[in-house]
């Protein structure tokens, strides 16, 4: 039925004003958000046979879907597959994996991914740091979250509205800089 679904989505995609690539990307993302990661992979497999090349957004959707469904090792395996196929994971792919680990209360694994990210020459962004602070907060490690936030604030890698939001949202101690 995957082949049939492929042709139906191809027909629907041609009726949309977006490109075929954008349409498939959206379908995969939607499937992953709804907890249908396996069908998303099936669709991706079929689409690749017809020339579709996954992009950063598609990979991030799959990573988030796997994490949401509790398949953390499999989400990490996507990174290995990406690298084996000569795709270089970007900061958004790393952020998707880190967020998935944090939401699964595995901030320890997020820190390992953060280290891998640095070792591979990827520059963390504000989202990366926010994920880590929130990961500690969700695990109720408020002192660690506050300390990390304070350090990030001192290094000026977060804008002040983000710092204030994190303090208020997670009831963190006021930063003394």
C-alpha positions in Angstrom: 0.0 0.0 0.0 3.0 2.3 0.4 3.3 2.4 -3.4 -0.3 3.4 -3.7 0.1 6.0 -1.0 3.2 7.3 -2.9 1.2 7.8 -6.1 -1.7 9.4 -4.2 0.6 11.8 -2.5 2.3 12.5 -5.8 -1.1 13.4 -7.3 -2.0 15.6 -4.3 1.4 17.2 -4.4 1.0 18.2 -8.0 -2.3 19.9 -7.1 -0.6 22.0 -4.4 1.2 25.2 -5.2 4.4 23.9 -3.5 7.1 21.9 -5.0 7.0 18.1 -4.9 10.0 18.2 -2.5 8.2 20.6 -0.2 5.0 18.5 -0.2 6.8 15.3 0.7 8.8 17.0 3.4 5.5 18.3 4.9 3.9 14.8 4.7 6.8 13.2 6.4 6.9 15.8 9.1 3.1 15.5 9.7 3.3 11.7 10.0 6.1 12.0 12.5 4.2 14.6 14.6 1.2 12.2 14.7 3.3 9.3 16.0 3.5 7.5 12.6 7.2 7.5 12.2 7.4 4.0 10.7 5.0 5.0 7.9 7.1 8.1 7.4 10.2 6.0 6.9 8.3 3.8 4.5 7.2 6.8 2.5 10.7 8.2 2.6 12.2 4.9 1.3 9.8 4.9 -1.6 10.4 8.5 -2.3 14.1 8.1 -2.4 13.7 5.4 -5.0 12.0 8.1 -7.2 14.7 10.6 -6.7 13.7 12.5 -3.5 16.6 13.6 -1.5 16.0 14.2 2.2 17.1 17.5 3.6 17.8 18.8 7.1 14.1 19.4 7.9 13.2 15.9 6.8 15.9 14.3 8.9 15.0 16.5 11.9 11.3 15.5 11.6 12.3 11.8 11.6 14.6 12.3 14.6 11.9 14.1 16.6 9.4 11.4 15.7 11.7 8.6 16.8 12.4 10.4 20.1 8.7 11.1 20.6 8.0 7.4 20.2 10.7 6.4 22.7 13.2 5.1 20.1 16.2 7.1 21.3 18.8 4.6 20.1 17.2 4.5 16.7 17.1 8.3 16.5 20.9 8.3 17.2 21.3 5.7 14.5 19.8 8.1 12.0 22.9 10.2 12.6 25.2 7.3 11.7 23.1 6.7 8.5 23.2 10.4 7.6 27.0 10.4 7.9 27.4 7.1 6.0 25.4 8.5 3.2 27.8 11.6 3.2 25.1 13.9 4.6 26.6 16.2 7.2 24.2 16.8 10.1 23.6 20.5 10.8 22.9 22.3 14.0 19.1 21.8 13.5 19.6 18.0 13.3 21.7 18.1 16.5 19.1 20.3 18.2 16.3 17.9 17.2 18.2 15.0 18.8 19.1 16.9 21.9 15.5 18.1 22.4 14.2 14.6 21.9 16.6 13.3 24.5 15.7 16.1 27.0 12.0 15.5 26.5 12.7 11.8 27.3 14.4 13.0 30.5 17.8 12.0 29.2 19.6 15.2 29.4 22.8 13.2 30.0 22.5 11.9 26.4 21.8 15.5 25.2 25.1 16.5 26.7 26.9 13.7 24.8 25.2 14.9 21.6 26.3 18.4 22.4 29.9 17.2 22.8 29.6 15.3 19.5 28.2 18.4 17.9 31.3 20.5 19.0 33.7 17.7 18.0 32.2 17.7 14.5 32.7 21.4 14.1 29.1 22.5 14.5 28.5 25.8 16.3 25.7 25.7 18.9 23.1 28.4 18.6 20.7 29.9 21.1 18.2 27.1 20.5 20.9 24.6 21.5 21.6 26.3 24.8 17.9 26.8 25.5 17.3 23.1 25.0 20.0 22.2 27.6 18.8 24.7 30.2 15.2 23.4 29.8 16.4 19.8 29.9 17.9 20.4 33.3 14.8 22.2 34.4 12.5 19.4 33.3 14.6 16.9 35.2 14.2 19.2 38.2 17.9 20.0 38.4 17.1 23.7 39.0 20.5 24.6 40.5 22.2 23.1 37.4 19.8 24.9 35.1 20.3 28.2 36.9 24.1 27.8 36.9 24.1 27.0 33.2 21.8 29.9 32.4 24.0 32.2 34.5 27.1 31.0 32.5 25.4 31.4 29.2 24.2 34.9 30.2 27.8 35.9 31.2 29.1 34.7 27.8 26.3 36.6 26.1 25.1 33.7 24.0 21.5 34.2 24.9 19.5 37.3 24.3 18.0 38.9 27.4 14.4 38.1 26.5 15.3 34.4 26.4 17.1 34.6 29.7 14.1 36.3 31.3 11.7 33.8 29.8 13.7 30.9 31.1 13.9 32.4 34.6 10.1 33.0 34.7 9.0 29.8 33.0 11.1 27.5 35.2 11.1 29.6 38.3 14.9 29.8 38.3 16.9 31.9 40.7 17.6 35.4 39.5 21.0 35.7 37.9 23.6 37.8 39.7 26.1 39.1 37.1 
